[in-house]
Amino acid sequence: MICPYCSRTMESGSIQSRGTIRWFSDKTLRIEWRPQASAKDGITIASCGAGPFAYALEPSFYCPECQMVMIKKEDGD
């Protein structure tokens, strides 16, 4: 993938987490700090499976020049 900012080649990789990865706008405080906030207030990037060894993983691209990560959220959400 080509970086949309500097037009250099980006490195492929993945974003990984032991829990679901969600994006929240600056208007939404983190769930841990605001119990009334919930998953519906954010956009799911990658879901975490069930069980003790479950994890979330979503392909992404990194530009070492711009230090930007590009990711496309999973389908279906």
TAVENQUI-V665224 format. One record per residue. N is the residue number from 1. PSI is psi in whole degrees, -180 to 180 (* if undefined). Layout:
# TAVENQUI-V665224
n->[N	N]
psi->[PSI	PSI]
This chain:
# TAVENQUI-V665224
n->[1	2	3	4	5	6	7	8	9	10	11	12	13	14	15	16	17	18	19	20	21	22	23	24	25	26	27	28	29	30	31	32	33	34	35	36	37	38	39	40	41	42	43	44	45	46	47	48	49	50	51	52	53	54	55	56	57	58	59	60	61	62	63	64	65	66	67	68	69	70	71	72	73	74	75	76	77]
psi->[145	133	128	-11	-44	-4	22	164	133	153	137	150	-150	154	131	149	154	-6	175	140	122	151	137	142	164	-20	-19	119	159	145	-40	-29	-18	89	-27	-14	145	177	-31	-18	-8	-178	124	123	-46	132	150	137	-172	155	166	-21	16	152	164	140	131	129	146	174	143	133	111	-28	-49	-15	42	144	132	134	144	128	156	155	152	-4	*]
